Amino acid sequence: MEPVFKGLKPERLWHYFAEICRIPRPSKKEEKIAAYLMKFAKTQNLEALRDEVGNILILKKASVGKENLKTVVLQSHIDMVGEKNSGTDHDFETDPIQPHIENGWVKARGTTLGADDGIGIAAQMAILETDQIEHGPIECLFTVDEETGLSGAFGLKPGFLKGKILINLDSEDEGELFIGCAGGKDTVATMGFSRIMVIADTVAYTLKVSGLKGGHSGDDINKGLGNAVKILSRLLWNCNKKFDIRISSIDAGNLRNAIAREAFATLVIPRRFNEEFQQYVESFQANVRHELRITEPNLSIKSKPTDLPTCLIDISTQEKLLNALFACPHGVLAMSADIPNFVETSTNLASVKIVDDKIMIATSQRSSLESAKECAASMVASVFALAGARVEHSDGYPGWTPNPNSEILEITRSAYKRLFNQEPKVLAIHAGLECGVIGEKYPGMDMISYGPTIKGAHSPDERLNIDTVSSFWHLTIEVLKSIPANELT
């Protein structure tokens, strides 16, 4: 076992999590972790199947005397979000994650940890390995590409799964059982531009917005976190007329399912504004830091002199881009009228990138109401259409409608109360879960989702609470022991 995890319980779960951390597995590059799982199945003499999109299913027979219990599908995804701090040298396609323990939490050094959903994979492997627990037939489903489109779940074919009960091991708050989730959709705008020459008697600056926490664009959207894309676009919009700026490049945000942590831009200004511009950036930082003083105490907005660029974005495109970015909504659009304190609809302004001669703006929308999701996507599209951009939508993915009368909900709720002498919370989640897609592929599948406590998912601040991993493990074992027998036909 990785020395950092030595002594942690359950030992075999942490053993497998340590091994998983050593295997690069960014979305759409899961071949190494897939090969590892297939080799594991062979070593354990377990039947393993792999479908045409890359999903893996490992089958385990029931323990002695439990053959008549209903089959349970345990499910996690094998890809992870690859986010790192700007000063971190890490290649997610080749380098292992470097975990360490800090004040009862497992974290990674400068990168995402991958506990989302590596801890789910580790739990499945520990269950598949052991002969010390009671359970009926188990199907362990490992899906690919959850983080960038749910393509593994979308690729599931009828008949691949036999079980009618599914436990998704991809939630991030211990003591909370999830029985519903939001659907989502991506909206991407593309703007062409011309390159113009740098004007005379100008100086160049790099603007950098950093120090933000980032986070999950669904689960963390209501926490008042700063968005680096929105902060940078606000600063650029303010400076556009005040200092006659001309933009050379923008590189802001990264993944569509993460709240942007960092943003950069290179611009030029007339030399006569040199001192005033620097003073303005300092005052802007002070104002925004005051606005976000509770949620983002480490926010930094800096201007740094740099060499003059060779060319600039044409003035007309710059005007349209800055207006669109400033106007584009970000954050919670509506709260649920049915579930207290539950976000119903939101949108995330995720990134702005220049690729060749095009500016790419990525956004994502989520809602537990299909019509509201479509409305949010159309609203964002209209902003960029006014700027003359070409707008495209992804197909999106469905939500998961809660079933308060679910059998697996009652089993899990009762198991939790027996183990911990308290009632768990039963909730829906604003993040997307594969349960929505799987439920559409397998109508009638009885599903629940839970997991240990993970904070800061999709950001380098991702951290896994050690104590809750034990609770997560014992709950899963208790639920497997409590699955009822198949009804006689």
N, C-alpha and C positions, 0 to 999 in steps of 0.2 A: 504494500500500500504506500501511496505518497506519504512521506514523513509528516507533512503538514496535517494529515487526517488521522494520524496514529492515535488510537485510544477512543475515537468517536464511535458511537453506536447508532444504528446497527452496523456492525463492522463490514459485512459483505456489501451493503448498499454503498457505503463510503469507498470501499475498494473499487467498485465499478465506476463510481463518479470520478475518482482519481484517474482511472484509465481513460474514461471518456474525455476528460480535460486535455489529455495528451493527443487526442485525435482531431485534426482540423476538420471542420464540418460547416462551413458557411452555406447558406441557402444555394441550392442548385449545384453544389460541389460536395455531395454527401457520399461519394463512392468509398472513401476510406472508412467511415463509420459503418456503412452498409456491409462492407467486407468483414469488418470486425464482428458485427452481429451474426453474420452467416457462419463465420468460423466458430463463434461461441455456441451456436445452435448445434453444429456438428460435434463439437467437443462434449456437449451435454447429451448427445444422442436424442435430440429433439427434432421433430419435423419442422422444416422451414420452407416457406414459399416466398417468392418475390414476383410481384406483378409487373406489367409492362411499363408503368411509370416509375417503378423503383421502390414502392412500398414493400415492407417485409412483414410477414406474419409467422410467428413462432408458436407452435402448438404444444401444450402440455396436458397430458392425461390427468384425470382426477386422482386424488389420493385414495388409498384403499377404503372402500366403503362409502365413497362419496360420488360414485359414478352416475347416480341418478339426479344430481343437482343440475340446475340450469347452467348453461355455458356462459361464462363472463368474458367480455372483451376488455382487456386493459390497453389503453391507447396513449401514446405520446408521439411527439415529432422529433426527428433526428437532426434537423438543421438548427442553426443558431444565428442570431443577429451578430454581425461583426462590426462593432463600433469601438473606436479607440480615441484617446486624447491626442491632440495634435503633436505633442512631443514624444509620443510612444512609437518605437520602432517595432512593428509587429505585422506579419503577413498572415492573415487568417486562413490562407490556403495551404500554408506549410508549417506554421509555428504552433507549438502547444500553448494552451492557456496556462498562466502561472498563478495558481490560487494561493491565497494565504488567509490566515485567521486573524480577525481584529475585533476584539470586544464581543465575542459570541457570534460573529458573522463570518461567513466565507466570502471573500472578495477576490478579484483578479487584479494584477498589476497593470493598470493603465488601459485595460480593455474590458469589454463585456465578459461576464463569467461563463455564460452558457448554462446556468442552472435552469433557465428557460430554454429547452425542457430537458436538459441533461439529467436532472434529478429524477424526472419521470422515467427516463430510460434506465437509470441505475436501479430504481425500485423494481421495474419489470424484470431485469436481469437477476436480481437477488431472489425474486419469487420463483423464476424459472429454474434457478439452480438448486434451491433448497428442497429437502424432503421432510422438513420439520414442521410444516404447517398443513392444516386441513383445508381442502378446497375441491370444488368440482372441476369440470373441464375448463381450461383457460386458453384463450387466444390472445397473444400479445401482438398488437398492431403497432408498427413503427412507420409513421408516414414521413414523406419527404416534402421539402419546400413549403412548410407551413408559413414561414415568416414573409415570403414575398409573393403570395398569391394562392396559398392553400391548394396548389396543384396536385399534391399527393392525394388529399381527400377528394378533390374533384375527379381524380382518375380512378377511384375505386369502382370496381365492377360488381354487379349482382352476383352473389354466390361466393365471393371471396371470404366473407365473414359468415359464420354459422350462428354465432351467439346473438341473442336478442337483448342482452343487457350490456351497456358500455360504460366503463368508468374512464373518463378523460383525466389524465394526471398532469394537467397543464394550467392549473389555477395557482394563485400566488398569495393567498391569505389564509393561514391556518385558522380553523374554527369557522370557516365560511364554506357552505355548500352551494354550488352554482347550478341552476336548473334552466338558465336561459342566457342568451348573449345577443349582441347587436350584429346586424349585417353591415357590410362595408363595400366601398367602391372607391376607385382611384380616378382622379381627374388630372390630366396632364396637358399643359398649355405649351405650345412651341411658337417662338417668335424669331423670324429671320432678321438679320441686321447687316448693315454695311460697315466696313471699317474705314475710318477717316484718320487723317494725319493729326499728330499732336500740334496744338497751336503754340505760337511763340510766347516767350516770357511767362512760362508756367512752371509750377513745381508739382511733384507727384507725392502721393501719400498712400499707404496701405492702412485701411481701417480693419480692425479686428474686434469682434464681439466674442467673448469667451467667458469661462467660469460658470456657465449655467449648468444646472443639474441634468437637463434633458429628461427623458422618460418615455413611457409607453404612450402612444398617441391616442389610445382609447382609455386605458385604466387610469392614466394620470392627467387627463385633459381638464379635469375640474379642480386641479390642485393649485391653480394660480401660478404655474411655472412660467418663466420667461421663454420666449421663442426667439432664437437668434436671428432668424430670417425676418421676422416682424420688426425687431429692434433695429437691425441694419437698414431695412427699407424705410423705416421711419426717419432714421438719421439722414439717409441719402435724400429723401423727399424734402426734408427741412432745409438741407444744404443746397438743393438744386437751384433755387432762385437766389438764395442769400449769397452764395459764393460762386455762382456760375460754374458749377463743377462739370467735368466731363469724365465719364466712367470708362475704364479700360477693361476691367474684368470683375466678375462676381463669382464667388464660390461659397455658397451658403447652405447649411444643412446637409443632410445625407439621405437617410432612409425614409421612405414614405410613412412607415409605421412608428417613427420616433419623433419626439418633439426636438426641434433643432437646438443643439447646444453651442455650436460655433458658426461664425459667418465671417467672410473676408471679402473685401473689395479693394481694388486699386483705382485711383482716380487722379485727375490733375485739376489744379485751380490756378487762376491768375496769381502771379507772384505777389501782387499788392495785398492779397487776402491772407497771406501766409500766417502771420501772427494771430489774426482774428479767428481764422479757421481752427487753429489748435486750441484756442481758448474756448471756442464754441463746443468742440468735442468734449472738453473737460466738463463744461457746464451741463451738457446733455447727459454725460455719464452720471453726474451727481443727481440729476432729476430722475433718471430711470432707476438708478440704484435706490433712491428714496421710494419710488413707486413699488419696487419689488423687494423692499428691505426685509420682509419676513420670509418670503419663499426663496429668494436668490441673493443671499448675503455675499456671495463671491463673484457677482457679476463684474466684468471688466470690459470697458469700451475704450480702445486706444487708437490713436493715430500715430503713424511712424513714417518719417520721410523715406522715400525710396527713389530708385532711378526712374527717369522718365520712360514710360512705355513706348513701344514703337507705333501703336495705333489705338484708336478709341472706338467705342460704339457710336454709331451715327446719332445725331441729336434728336431726330424724330422718334427713333426707337427708344432711346433713353427716356424721353418724356412719357411715352406710353407705358413702358415697363414700370417706372417708378410709381405712376398713378395706379396701375393695376395692382402692384404688390402692396401699396399702402391701403388700397380699398379692399383687397381680398380678406374675407373674414377668417378668423382663426379662433378656435375654442368652442365652448359650449353654446349651442344654438337653442336648445330646449331641454328642460327637465321633464321627467316623466310625471304624468298626472296620476298614475296608478301605483307606482312604487316610490315611497319616500326617499329623497336624496339620491335618486338614480338618474344618471344622465340619459336622456332619450336620444338626442341628436347632437352631433358635433362635426367639426371640420378641422383639419390640420394642414397648415401651410408648411410643407415639409422641406423643400429644397429649391434652390435656383442654381443652375449650372450652365456654363457655356461649353457647348460641344461643337467644334468646328465653327461654322458660321450661323449657329442657332443657339437661342437661349431656351433652356428647358426648365419649366416650373412644374414641380410635382406636388400634388395635394391629395388628401384622402378624406373621405366622408364616412361617418358611421351613424346608424340609427337602429333602434329596435322596431321601428315602423318602416316598412318598405317604401311607402309613399313619401315619408319625410326624408329618407335617405336619397331618393331620386330628386326631391326638391332641393336639398342641400347641394348635391352635385351640379344641378342646373344653375343654381345661384352663383356658385363659384365659376362655372363655365361662362356665365353672362358677363362677369367682370373682365375676364380675359378676352372674350369676344369683342367687347367694346374697345379693347386695345389693339384689335386686329390680329390676335393670335389664332392659330389653329388649335382647337381643343378636341381631345379624345378622352373617352371614358373606358375604363376596364369593364369587363362583364360583371365584376363584383361577386359577392358571396352572400348567401342568405343568412338571416338571423335564426336563432333557436328559440322557439316559443315555449315558455315555461309550462310544465305540467305539474301542478301542486299535488296531484293524486298519484304521482309516480311511485311504483313499487320500490325501485332502487333508492329513491329519496327516503322513503320510510325506513328501509333497511339501514341506510347509512346514518340517518339521524339517530335511530335507536342505538346503533353501535357506538356512535360518538358519545351519547349520553351515558352509556354503560361504562365506557372507558374513562371519561373525564368528568363525569358527574355534573355536566352542564349542557344546556341546549346549544347546538351550533346555530349560526345564522344561515338562513336560506335566502339566497339572493339571485338576481340576474347580474350579468357583468356587461359593461359597455365595450370591452374589448371583444375582438372576434375570436371565436373558438371553432375548431373543426367540427364540433357537434352539430352546428347548423347544416354543414354540407353533408356530413354522415347521415344525419336524420333525413335529409332529402333523398340520399341514395338508398337508404334502408328504412322505409316507412315503418313506423311501429317500434323502432329501436328505443328502448328505455334507457335514458342517459343521465349521468350526473358528472360534475367536474369538481375536483378539489386538489389541494396541494399544500406544501409547506409555505412559509412566508418568504417571499422574494420581493425586494424593494429595488427600485431603479432599473427595472428590466429595460432592455434595448439601449442602455447607456453604460459607459465605463464605471458608473456608480452602482451597477447591479451587485446585489449582495444577498446571500442566502442565510437565513436564521438557523443556526445549528440545532437548537432545542426543538424547533417545530418539525425538523426532519424525522425525529423519533416519533412524534405524535402522528405525522403523516404515514409512517410505516405501520405503526400499530393499528391505526384506523383501517388501512387497506387490508391487513391480515384479518382483522375482526369482521370486516364486511365480507371477505371471501368465505369465511367460516359460516356466515349467516345467510348465504344464498339458499333459497328454498329449492325443493325438488321440482322436477318437471311435472306438470299436471298430467294425469293419466288420460289417454285418449282411447 
